[in-house]
């Protein structure tokens, strides 16, 4: 273990299994650090003469929030970037914030389609049954530009309710699909409607939508 300057550390999404860094997680870590809680050292890969974060980005961000310049780290030397990615997956699968469905789908696609690992090898890396891996593979679709798109849970569930194949939502912007504020919630509803996957034939959804419509009329004084 070494004490490293945070300015030395590089972040590269190729080596990191997470798609989104959660600001709230980093903030909570920073408050625990401020209160004296000791966190384990981050994991750093040395590759091609550079130092890459492979596990512990939220801890690094927490240190930055506290204006600290150094962090404890375990360093491992790598001869190729694929081995470093695999170690990053193993580390992030064991602890910290749970990997999302979207992140897991990306990992499985990368291991299987890009790195050519078989199902048994992927199972050993991510600790997931083969049957679950097979199901998770269906959450990746290839977009019009030939690049993979990893489907978020909200998109998949709503498309299923609407009876729309996942392939038809390749152009849907999923970036705002995270219900934490009213603005985000409304943006998601608009995106679903404009994307043509709002389940208008689902009885429960229709009932709730009508109720919402009537409440909006009342609250916004929209009645004629």
C-alpha positions as CSV (number, residue, x, y, z in Angstrom):
1,X,0.0,0.0,0.0
2,X,1.2,3.5,-0.9
3,X,0.0,7.0,-0.3
4,X,-0.6,8.5,-3.7
5,X,-1.3,12.0,-4.9
6,X,-4.8,12.1,-6.3
7,X,-3.5,14.3,-9.2
8,X,-1.4,11.3,-10.3
9,X,-4.5,9.1,-10.8
10,X,-6.2,8.7,-14.1
11,X,-9.8,7.7,-14.8
12,X,-10.6,5.8,-18.0
13,X,-14.0,4.4,-18.6
14,X,-12.5,1.5,-20.5
15,X,-10.9,0.2,-17.3
16,X,-13.9,1.1,-15.1
17,X,-17.1,-1.0,-14.9
18,X,-19.5,1.7,-13.7
19,X,-21.3,3.9,-16.2
20,X,-22.4,6.6,-13.7
21,X,-20.5,8.0,-10.7
22,X,-23.1,8.8,-8.0
23,X,-22.5,12.2,-6.5
24,X,-24.6,11.4,-3.4
25,X,-22.5,8.3,-2.7
26,X,-19.3,10.3,-2.9
27,X,-20.8,13.0,-0.6
28,X,-21.9,10.4,2.0
29,X,-18.4,8.9,1.9
30,X,-16.9,12.4,2.5
31,X,-19.1,12.9,5.5
32,X,-18.1,9.6,7.0
33,X,-14.4,10.4,6.3
34,X,-14.9,13.7,8.0
35,X,-16.3,12.0,11.0
36,X,-13.2,9.8,11.3
37,X,-14.3,6.6,9.6
38,X,-11.5,4.7,7.9
39,X,-12.0,3.5,4.4
40,X,-10.1,0.7,2.7
41,X,-7.4,1.7,0.2
42,X,-8.5,2.1,-3.4
43,X,-7.2,-0.3,-6.1
44,X,-4.9,1.2,-8.7
45,X,-3.5,-0.4,-11.9
46,X,-0.1,0.5,-13.3
47,X,-0.3,0.1,-17.0
48,X,2.0,1.6,-19.7
49,X,3.7,3.8,-17.1
50,X,0.4,5.3,-15.9
51,X,-1.7,4.9,-12.8
52,X,-5.4,4.1,-13.4
53,X,-8.2,3.8,-10.8
54,X,-9.8,0.4,-11.1
55,X,-11.8,0.5,-7.8
56,X,-12.6,3.3,-5.5
57,X,-13.7,6.3,-7.7
58,X,-16.3,7.3,-5.2
59,X,-13.7,7.4,-2.5
60,X,-11.4,9.5,-4.7
61,X,-14.3,11.9,-5.3
62,X,-15.0,12.0,-1.6
63,X,-11.4,13.0,-0.9
64,X,-11.7,15.8,-3.6
65,X,-14.8,17.1,-1.9
66,X,-12.8,17.4,1.3
67,X,-10.0,19.2,-0.6
68,X,-7.6,16.4,0.3
69,X,-4.7,15.7,-2.0
70,X,-3.6,12.1,-1.1
71,X,-5.2,8.7,-0.8
72,X,-4.1,5.2,0.3
73,X,-3.9,2.8,-2.6
74,X,-2.9,-0.7,-3.5
75,X,-1.0,-0.8,-6.7
76,X,-0.8,-3.7,-9.1
77,X,1.1,-3.8,-12.4
78,X,-0.7,-5.0,-15.5
79,X,0.7,-6.2,-18.9
80,X,-2.6,-5.7,-20.7
81,X,-5.8,-3.6,-20.3
82,X,-8.2,-6.5,-20.4
83,X,-6.8,-8.0,-17.2
84,X,-7.1,-4.7,-15.5
85,X,-10.8,-4.4,-16.5
86,X,-11.5,-7.9,-15.2
87,X,-10.0,-7.1,-11.8
88,X,-12.0,-3.8,-11.8
89,X,-15.2,-5.8,-12.4
90,X,-14.4,-8.3,-9.6
91,X,-13.7,-5.5,-7.1
92,X,-16.8,-3.5,-8.0
93,X,-19.0,-6.6,-7.9
94,X,-18.0,-7.4,-4.3
95,X,-18.5,-4.2,-2.5
96,X,-19.5,-0.5,-2.7
97,X,-22.7,0.6,-4.5
98,X,-24.3,-2.3,-6.2
99,X,-23.8,-2.4,-10.0
100,X,-26.9,-1.3,-11.9
101,X,-28.7,-3.5,-14.5
102,X,-27.3,-1.2,-17.1
103,X,-23.8,-1.5,-15.8
104,X,-24.0,-5.3,-15.6
105,X,-25.3,-5.5,-19.2
106,X,-22.4,-3.4,-20.3
107,X,-19.9,-5.6,-18.5
108,X,-21.4,-8.8,-19.9
109,X,-21.4,-7.4,-23.5
110,X,-17.8,-6.2,-23.1
111,X,-16.6,-9.5,-21.7
112,X,-18.5,-11.6,-24.2
113,X,-18.6,-9.7,-27.5
114,X,-15.5,-7.6,-27.3
115,X,-13.1,-9.8,-25.2
116,X,-14.6,-13.1,-26.4
117,X,-15.0,-14.7,-23.0
118,X,-17.4,-17.7,-22.8
119,X,-20.4,-17.9,-20.4
120,X,-18.5,-20.0,-17.8
121,X,-15.6,-17.5,-17.7
122,X,-18.0,-14.6,-17.4
123,X,-19.9,-16.4,-14.6
124,X,-16.6,-16.8,-12.6
125,X,-15.7,-13.1,-13.2
126,X,-19.0,-11.5,-12.2
127,X,-20.4,-14.2,-9.9
128,X,-23.7,-14.5,-11.7
129,X,-25.4,-17.7,-12.8
130,X,-25.2,-18.5,-16.5
131,X,-29.1,-18.3,-16.8
132,X,-29.0,-14.8,-15.4
133,X,-26.2,-13.8,-17.8
134,X,-28.2,-15.1,-20.7
135,X,-31.2,-12.9,-19.6
136,X,-28.9,-9.9,-19.0
137,X,-27.5,-10.2,-22.5
138,X,-31.0,-9.4,-23.9
139,X,-30.7,-5.9,-22.2
140,X,-28.1,-4.8,-24.8
141,X,-29.3,-3.8,-28.3
142,X,-27.3,-2.5,-31.2
143,X,-28.2,1.1,-32.2
144,X,-28.5,2.6,-35.7
145,X,-24.8,3.6,-35.5
146,X,-23.7,0.0,-34.8
147,X,-22.8,0.7,-31.2
148,X,-24.3,-1.1,-28.2
149,X,-27.0,0.5,-26.1
150,X,-27.5,-0.8,-22.6
151,X,-31.2,-0.7,-21.6
152,X,-32.2,0.8,-18.2
153,X,-34.7,-1.0,-16.1
154,X,-37.3,1.7,-16.6
155,X,-37.1,1.5,-20.4
156,X,-37.3,-2.3,-20.4
157,X,-40.3,-2.5,-18.0
158,X,-42.2,0.2,-19.7
159,X,-41.5,-1.2,-23.2
160,X,-42.7,-4.6,-22.0
161,X,-45.9,-3.1,-20.6
162,X,-46.5,-1.3,-23.9
163,X,-45.8,-4.4,-25.9
164,X,-43.0,-2.6,-27.8
165,X,-39.8,-4.6,-28.7
166,X,-36.6,-3.2,-27.2
167,X,-35.1,-2.7,-30.6
168,X,-37.7,0.0,-31.3
169,X,-36.4,2.2,-28.5
170,X,-32.8,2.4,-29.6
171,X,-33.1,6.1,-30.2
172,X,-34.7,6.8,-26.8
173,X,-32.6,9.1,-24.6
174,X,-32.3,7.3,-21.3
175,X,-29.9,9.8,-19.7
176,X,-32.6,11.4,-17.6
177,X,-34.1,8.1,-16.4
178,X,-33.4,8.5,-12.7
179,X,-36.4,9.4,-10.5
180,X,-35.0,11.7,-7.9
181,X,-36.6,15.1,-8.7
182,X,-40.0,16.1,-10.1
183,X,-38.2,17.7,-13.1
184,X,-36.6,14.4,-13.9
185,X,-39.8,12.5,-13.4
186,X,-41.7,14.8,-15.8
187,X,-38.9,14.6,-18.4
188,X,-39.0,10.8,-18.2
189,X,-42.8,10.8,-18.9
190,X,-42.4,13.1,-21.8
191,X,-39.6,11.0,-23.2
192,X,-41.7,7.9,-22.9
193,X,-44.7,9.5,-24.7
194,X,-42.5,11.0,-27.4
195,X,-40.7,7.8,-27.8
196,X,-43.9,5.9,-28.4
197,X,-43.5,3.4,-25.6
198,X,-46.0,4.8,-23.0
199,X,-48.2,1.8,-22.3
200,X,-51.6,3.4,-23.2
201,X,-53.3,0.0,-23.3
202,X,-52.4,-1.0,-19.8
203,X,-55.5,-0.6,-17.6
204,X,-53.6,0.4,-14.4
205,X,-51.4,2.9,-16.3
206,X,-54.4,4.4,-18.0
207,X,-56.3,4.8,-14.6
208,X,-53.3,6.5,-13.0
209,X,-52.7,8.7,-16.0
210,X,-56.3,9.9,-16.0
211,X,-56.0,10.6,-12.3
212,X,-52.8,12.5,-12.9
213,X,-54.5,14.5,-15.7
214,X,-57.5,15.4,-13.5
215,X,-55.2,16.5,-10.6
216,X,-53.1,18.6,-13.0
217,X,-56.3,20.2,-14.3
218,X,-57.3,21.1,-10.7
219,X,-53.9,22.2,-9.5
220,X,-53.0,24.2,-12.6
221,X,-56.5,25.7,-13.0
222,X,-56.8,24.2,-16.5
223,X,-60.6,23.6,-16.4
224,X,-62.5,25.5,-19.0
